[in-house]
């Protein structure tokens, strides 16, 4: 029997709280919400309490847990560093919006990096990016 995918969320307030967690992660029969992080500690604590998840104090702490996948729901200009950190930690990533244009050089290097080719993660964007080739 397959086990549930352990999801985490970076940027747990906003759209993640209103839509993605209750309508996506919690409704899926193969998923569970494990850990959440937001720079607004109060909002993060509320999300953790409301949805029965553990709250992380930092992205680094979140990535050290036994999660399988990370949903990134932060402002687009933060995506490059956050997606890179998740990928380097070997986590699958679903990014809410396209990468910010400042991440284009990183994205081009991503597919050529040796750590990318030997880790089994997936990076997916919920909207096509006008910044990527």
ABEGO torsion letter per residue (X at the ends): XBBBBBBBBBGABEAAAAAAAAAAAAABAABBBABBBBABAAAAAAAAAAAGBBBBABAAAAAABABABBBBABBAAAAAAAAAAAAAAGBBBBBABBBBAAAAAAAAAAAABAAAAABABBBBBABBBAABX
